Amino acid sequence: MRGNTGTIRQNRKTGPAGGALRRESARRRAPRAENVRTAGVRGEGGRRGNGLLTGLAFFAGALAVYKRIPLTNRIGDNGNAYFGMAYDTWLFFFLLCGYAMQAVVARMTAARYAKGQYRNTRRVWNAALLYTAVLGIAGTAAMLLSAGVLSAGLFQTKTAAVVMRSMAPAVFISSLLGALRGYFQGMGSMVPTAISRFVEELAGLLLMFTLVSGMGDYGKKVGALLFQPDYEQAFGAAGAVFAFWLGGLISLLFLALLYFLFQGSFRRRERKDAGKGTEDYRRIGRLIAGAALPVVLTGFAMQGSYILDQILFLQLMPAGSSSVAQWGIYTGKYRILSGIPVMLAAAACTGLIPSLSASVSGMNMGRAKEKAFFMLKLSFSVSLPLAVYLAVTADNLVPALFTAGEMATAAGLLRIGSAAMVLQALAVGISCVLQGLERQRLLLGSAGISLLLHIILMFAFLNGLKCGVEGVVYAVTGLYAAFVILGMLCVLRTLSLKGDWGRAIGIPLISSAVMGLVVYLMNRFLAAVMSQGLLCLLCFAAGLVIYVLLMLSMRAMTQRELKSIPGGGVFIAVGRLFRFL
């Protein structure tokens, strides 16, 4: 029997039938190998695509920050206050009318497009477009009609009315822009959204230089005739507002052109749709309204502090130009600079949301835990050194960037608000994790509770302790501290993260402390021999090199983690050059 068995085995390997079996086995294995190669190519393309999207988001955010610096230098602290009043009023009406449409349209369109329901996809878009247009027009009209009452009543300054009326068309434009971005996202492409945001910011920056100067000069002449010295700043702020929504209009036209170019191929697919199970427009309208409500509530909970801070500050502080100027310092200098660490954390973490969602959908909870932990570590590692740099260099950085208005108050706000910057960046990371885990209710609850605590703190610091604009920074710190605590509890309850928290927190702390000490010594001993701008640039370059080398030497992140972020290859090359990796 052994001999026969051996013969049979030998025949299977060497005989004609054995050769056929081997060839069949090879044919079966070949597609698998091809799939592996294809997956590898797609993976590389996906990383390159994510890098492109994150890069565009970063540049768009950088343009949004940069354009506020020459704007402040042109319109001053009072003009910044007027611009902030108009912007936050627009934010309120936009949250109410069009904020939810990008997410809702993307979700509902993707659900039908993925199933090949092209007619239903068209009907969803038609209903969403009508819904957005009606609400956008209503929001624009409401902002136009209420500008006088809001400026005189809530903001204690009638001069802001002209800036707020100028901002009203932005409600309609931004609502349509969000709906179009959601449409392309639902079709499976984030590229139009990223490009349109970059186009919006670039066009707004280029238009701003002309409009702010021209409107400011016109306001100066009108103010001289009416004995209103603030008209120059107010009309200059109105010029910035025009540039804001004209940039959005150019971006909207760009997306509309892409939409019409795409319709030829989509209509060919639509004609092949058998039309079974066509949805009724009334049902679609109810679905849109039901899906929009939680997004709107979350938006108010997450961003409502910007609106409430302005109202409470101007209501609780004594009426007059001094309070307006203080608010201009806060919104035009402190909030712009303090938003840089948050912007970088958002750009880094937002691109990781799809991969986290994919891990959760695939029930790969081990990988989901790794990605969630990395997002939290990344937001902390990116924001902490920037917060330290802004706090240490505040006295030289603010005068180097701004030439108009008060500098000492803005520098002081940067120092006391450094903790708020890190907490806000962590809040962004936690929000991204909860979104990736599809825990919007937990996100809404955490944000709502934190916002209520924030309102209490605002009353305590402004009305009770009379802290002035510094009290707003203290209250904002409390807001994000509460959200980080509640959000972390939600994340830990959902995923039970067990990462190396000591290294994740300790290494960035040590690296930032060393970097901060070096930057402090450079500021102290070199301030007398070089200009403030050159000193701040030199300190930034030295601090960046020191921080990166320390993080790499202590192996704060693995090569796998570095590969998952845009530009991570540069850090890997540096680490290998110094033999840290």
Protein Blocks (a to p, Z undefined) as FASTA:
>chain_A
ZZmmmmmmmmmmmmmklmmmmmmmmmmmmmmmmmmmmmmmmmmmmmmmmmmmmmmmmmmm
mmmmmmmmmmmmmnommlmmmmmmmmmmmmmmmmmmmmmmmmmmmmmmmmmmmnopaklm
mmmmmmmmmmmmmmmmmmmmmmmmmmmmmmmmmnopaklmmmmmmmmmmmmmmmmmmmmm
mmmmmnopaklmmmmmmmmmmmmmmmmmmmmmmmmmmmmmmmmmnopaklmmmmmmmmmm
mmmmmmmmmmmmmmmmmmmmmmmmmmmmmmmpnoiaiacfklmmmmmmmmmmmmmmmmmm
mmmmmmmmmmmmmmmpccdjklmmmmmmmmmmmmmmmmmmmmmmmmmmmmmmmmmmmmmm
nopaklmmmmmmmmmmmmmmmmmmmmmmmmmmmmmmmmmmpcgdjfklmmmmmmmmmmmm
mmmmmmmmmmmmmmmnopaklmmmmmmmmmmmmmmmmmmmmmmnonojmlmmmmmmmmmm
mmmmmmmmmmmmmnopabdfklmmmmmmmmmmmmmmmmmmmmmmmmmmccfklmmmmmmm
mmmmmmmmmmmmnomacfklmmmpghklmmmmmmmmnopZZ
